[in-house]
Amino acid sequence: MTSPYTENDNRLADVVAAIQVMATYKFYKMDFSGWAKRIEGDDSKGEYWKVIFEQHPEFFRLGGERKKASLVWRRNYQKLYNVDREEKVTREEYQALTAEEKKRFSRVPLSNSDISTLINTAINIQSGELDSKKDSRWWISGAIGLLGVIVGAVVKAYAG
């Protein structure tokens, strides 16, 4: 089974970029073209980012209708973050808001420490996948050496 980390040379950079943006943007969930615009400045790349989100469930989740993505860690927090005032409110304050006011609330952005943990996790996963890929080829050098011995023996037998 192949890993998305080893299939695409830019995958780690893409995952890290998505983590950084999705961890700190005022709204925790957005459609794919919205994330594409935020991450790389091109909203036409929504399908590209959808694939990344789908292939990395260790970091990202798609909404119930699979039209929006979010960072798993942020989904853990309650929607108590006022994106306009950039502050967290109490559960009671949030419940007292109108439906219209609640639209300006999201989940708390992650701390620098949380983001660092996620990025280090992505790096460790990729390193592990690269080591695994390397380990799965252990037999190649031995097989080439054995083939060389056989070819040498055959050549010697016919030349001798």
Secondary structure, DSSP 4 states (H G I P E B T S, - for coil): ---HHHH-TTHHHHHHHHHHHHHHSSSSEEEHHHHHHHHHS-GGGHHHHHHHHHH-TTTEEE-TTSSEEEEHHHHTS-S-EETTTTEE--HHHHHTS-HHHHTTEEPPPPPHHHHHHHHHHHHHHHHHHHHHHHHTTHHHHHHHHHHHHHHHHHHHHHH-
